[in-house]
Structure formats: structure tokens, C-alpha cells
Amino acid sequence: MRKSLVAVLLASGITSLSYGGDGNRSDGPEAGKQGEHRVLKVFDATGKNVGPVVTLGFFPGVVLHVSGATILVPISRPFDSGGQYPASQYQWGWLASSLGYPTTDCSGPPVVPAGGDASDILRPSIVVREGADATAYVAPDTHTTDVTLRSYVAHGKCAPDTSRPDRLHMVKGWYAESTYSLTQNYPEPLTIHY
């Protein structure tokens, strides 16, 4: 009997130590508080919540559900004609991305390349900017294929692939299955806050 009484007292002492509270039940989950876990979110120009900010390496973005696929869409700070960046406004896509096309004049949808950071986790996609419009091109739910690139767009200019005129430039990737207008659904500028 004494051993069981000692065990009960010992158990209640350990339980009270593991609680760690001061006996005041006005704080913590007992009072309905779930804790201050604040998450930064991306908002469009109208104030609509796009979703939480996620980072992939050093690059911020937001996860979207597009035509049955889950994709990561990167965001970046735009720069003006003087090369200045705003402190709190963002746009869809990465500034330094280069797009490859199966045509010689950069027409049609770009190739969604394999091996991007997000393509290892979510459905591969790529963002194309044409003026003020940004569109996400989403890969199909299939294996990669060998795709011949015949032209590139870099820094807003189209250039045919002349790096190896004796051989065509082959990459692993996908022809886009669907598109999603980012700026039509979530107009820019984008902001990040709680």
C-alpha cells in the first residue's frame, strides 16, 4: 500500500513539473489560445490573400492549385527603368529566368524544363512575362521527354540557338499541358505581410 501511495505522489509531482505552468489557467491552450504562430502571406493588388509565403532556397514564392496540379510560383521585386527595386512590392516570376522554345522565333508555349528546384517537389511549371501579363505554364503529369530547344528568351529578347549549329540543343522537359493567368487572377503589385 505504501509503495502505491509513493508511486501516485511521485507521478503527480512529475506531472505538475511537466506542466510548467504557474497554476494560473488564464494562459495557454486551456484559455483557447493557440499560440502566436504568425505566417507571412502574399496578397494581390486588391488585398486578396493568395497564400502563405514559401521559400525554395533563397527565392520566395507561393503555392497555387492550378487545373488539378499543385505548383510553386516564384515572386520577385520588379525593377524600374533606372534599375531601382521597390522595398515592399513584388511581381510574379523570377527576373533572371531564361525561357527555351521548340520554335526558332520564341513562339508558342515555352518548354517546362526538368530539374528546377520546385520540380523536385511539386508539379513543374514556368512563369512567362509578356509586358504586364504573367502566365504560368504547367507541365503534364507524365515523364519527361527529350525536347529540342531552337530559341531562347533572355532579358526580354528572343535569340535563336546558335551555340551549337552543328547539333540541336536537347533538354529533358515537358511541353506545357495548361496555362494559368497569374495577373488576371491575382493582379500586381503583390505585397507580403501578416
Buried (B, 14 or more C-beta within 10 A) or exposed (E): EEEEEEEEEEEEEEEEEEEEEEEEEEEBEEEEEEEEEEEEBBBBEEEEEBBEBBEBEEBBBBBBEBEEBEBBBBBBBBEEEEEEEEEEBBBBBBEEBEBBBBBEEBEEBBBBBBEBEBBEEBBBBBBBBEEEEBBBBBBBEEEBBEBBBBBBBEEEEBEBBEEEEEEEBEBEBBBBBBBBEBBEEBBBBBBBEE
